[in-house]
Amino acid sequence: MWGEWWVWMAAGLALAVGEVILPSYVLLGFGIGAGLVGLILLVGGPLAVWLGGSVPILLLAFAVLSLLAWLGLRRWLGVNRGQVRTFDHDIND
């Protein structure tokens, strides 16, 4: 089951929907990683045969692709700096 492309695509879609519910760009990175693994398995070739032959290698590829997707999203969307608000007076005074 782990070597089927549609399982990874469904997981990617579920994680992308989860990102809409819980916006934090974490689930989107995992969703993109799962989608890329599904795409590799769908296209086929020697890489897909090598990935589909072993579950640990498949999960490692998913983890690496998810990390790269998360880092790319973080770089593309940016990090919100200066979001901490400081107050120098009491609002109730």
Secondary structure, DSSP 8 states (H G I E B T S, - for coil): -TT-HHHHHHHHHHHHHHHHHS-SSHHHHHHHHHHHHHHHHHH-SHHHHHHHT-HHHHHHHHHHHHHHHHHHHHHHH----S-----SS-TT-
